[in-house]
Amino acid sequence: MDTDLNDNMQKNEVDWYLMENLEKKSPGFDIMNWWKVNSTKYPILGQMARDILAIPLSTVASEFAFSTG
């Protein structure tokens, strides 16, 4: 039963997020701050965003793809 409720909450959260007005493109936009401000509105998506955005950028894959040896 809890799984069904959790699934519905996740679906609703995604729907609510997709209905949100888009932020205007600006050079000073801070995606981490946006999620910090909106994490109470979208707690599950907020956690997912923090997990994904916390992954450091890496050049290892591109260096490996272009290495000759």
PyMOL commands that set and color helices and strands:
alter all, ss='L'
color gray80, all
select helices_A, chain A and resi 2-19+31-38+43-53+60-66
alter helices_A, ss='H'
color red, helices_A
deselect
rebuild
show_as cartoon
